[in-house]
Amino acid sequence: MIKISNNNDSIKGNHILLFMTPHCNPCKNMKLILEELEKTHSDKIDFYFVDTTQNEKLTDKYKIKSVPTTILKNENTIKDRFAGFIETVDLENKLMNLLFDFSSETDEFIDF
């Protein structure tokens, strides 16, 4: 996962943003889950974590009220957003939906 620092908001492409704080246990658990998912999906989507204590500009831009908050985006469109910890299988399902949505614009539908 790439740490966003210095209020950098120039993220492009398909990505997942995990807003967290260093001392939040649910945040640490979400980060571990995302790091595992990144191993198999990093070719299709970029994974970022944002320390809300060091990135007020992004925290305000995305109206983060609680941590962890996870945002799934493609370019400028938020495709999914949720606060709190979720189980690995649920997060992977959200990621699969996101990846399908990303690829559906260019892939042909094959009917059997």
C-alpha positions as CSV (number, residue, x, y, z in Angstrom):
1,M,0.0,0.0,0.0
2,I,1.2,3.5,-0.8
3,K,1.1,6.0,2.0
4,I,-0.2,9.4,0.9
5,S,1.6,12.2,2.6
6,N,1.9,16.0,2.4
7,N,-1.8,16.3,1.5
8,N,-1.2,14.9,-1.9
9,D,-4.5,14.7,-3.8
10,S,-3.3,14.0,-7.3
11,I,-4.3,10.3,-7.3
12,K,-5.3,9.1,-10.7
13,G,-6.8,5.9,-12.1
14,N,-8.7,3.1,-10.3
15,H,-7.9,3.1,-6.6
16,I,-8.9,2.3,-3.0
17,L,-8.3,4.9,-0.3
18,L,-8.2,3.7,3.4
19,F,-8.5,6.6,5.8
20,M,-7.0,5.7,9.1
21,T,-5.1,6.9,12.2
22,P,-2.0,5.2,13.6
23,H,-3.5,4.1,16.9
24,C,-6.8,2.7,15.6
25,N,-7.0,-1.1,15.9
26,P,-9.8,-1.5,13.4
27,C,-7.8,0.7,11.0
28,K,-4.8,-1.6,11.4
29,N,-6.9,-4.7,10.7
30,M,-8.4,-3.1,7.6
31,K,-5.0,-2.2,6.3
32,L,-3.8,-5.8,6.8
33,I,-6.8,-7.0,4.7
34,L,-6.2,-4.5,2.0
35,E,-2.5,-5.4,1.9
36,E,-3.5,-9.1,1.3
37,L,-6.0,-8.1,-1.5
38,E,-3.3,-5.9,-3.0
39,K,-1.2,-9.0,-3.7
40,T,-3.7,-10.4,-6.1
41,H,-5.2,-7.2,-7.5
42,S,-2.5,-4.6,-7.7
43,D,-2.3,-4.9,-11.5
44,K,-5.9,-3.6,-11.8
45,I,-6.2,-1.1,-8.9
46,D,-3.9,1.0,-6.7
47,F,-4.1,0.8,-2.9
48,Y,-3.5,3.8,-0.7
49,F,-3.7,4.6,2.9
50,V,-4.2,8.1,4.3
51,D,-3.3,9.1,7.8
52,T,-6.1,11.5,8.7
53,T,-3.9,13.2,11.3
54,Q,-1.4,14.2,8.6
55,N,-3.7,14.8,5.6
56,E,-6.3,17.3,6.6
57,K,-6.9,18.4,3.1
58,L,-7.9,15.0,1.8
59,T,-9.8,14.2,5.0
60,D,-11.9,17.3,4.5
61,K,-12.3,16.7,0.8
62,Y,-13.8,13.3,1.4
63,K,-15.7,14.4,4.5
64,I,-14.2,11.7,6.7
65,K,-16.0,11.6,10.0
66,S,-14.8,8.3,11.4
67,V,-12.0,5.8,10.8
68,P,-11.4,3.5,9.2
69,T,-13.2,4.8,6.2
70,T,-12.6,3.0,2.8
71,I,-13.4,4.7,-0.5
72,L,-13.3,2.8,-3.8
73,K,-12.9,5.1,-6.8
74,N,-12.3,5.1,-10.5
75,E,-10.8,8.4,-11.7
76,N,-13.2,11.0,-10.2
77,T,-16.2,8.8,-9.4
78,I,-16.7,7.2,-6.0
79,K,-18.1,3.8,-6.6
80,D,-18.4,2.6,-3.0
81,R,-17.7,4.1,0.5
82,F,-18.1,2.6,3.9
83,A,-17.0,3.3,7.5
84,G,-15.7,0.8,10.0
85,F,-14.3,-2.6,9.8
86,I,-15.7,-5.2,7.4
87,E,-14.7,-8.9,7.0
88,T,-12.3,-10.0,4.3
89,V,-14.9,-11.8,2.2
90,D,-17.2,-8.8,2.2
91,L,-14.4,-6.4,1.2
92,E,-13.3,-8.8,-1.5
93,N,-16.8,-8.9,-2.8
94,K,-16.9,-5.1,-3.0
95,L,-13.5,-5.1,-4.7
96,M,-14.8,-7.7,-7.3
97,N,-17.8,-5.5,-8.0
98,L,-15.6,-2.5,-8.4
99,L,-13.2,-4.4,-10.7
100,F,-16.1,-5.7,-12.8
101,D,-17.5,-2.2,-13.0
102,F,-14.0,-0.9,-14.2
103,S,-13.6,-3.5,-16.8
104,S,-17.3,-3.6,-18.0
105,E,-16.8,-0.5,-20.0
106,T,-14.3,-2.1,-22.3
107,D,-15.0,-5.8,-22.2
108,E,-17.5,-7.5,-24.5
109,F,-20.3,-9.5,-22.9
110,I,-20.2,-13.1,-24.0
111,D,-23.6,-15.0,-23.9
112,F,-23.4,-18.8,-23.8
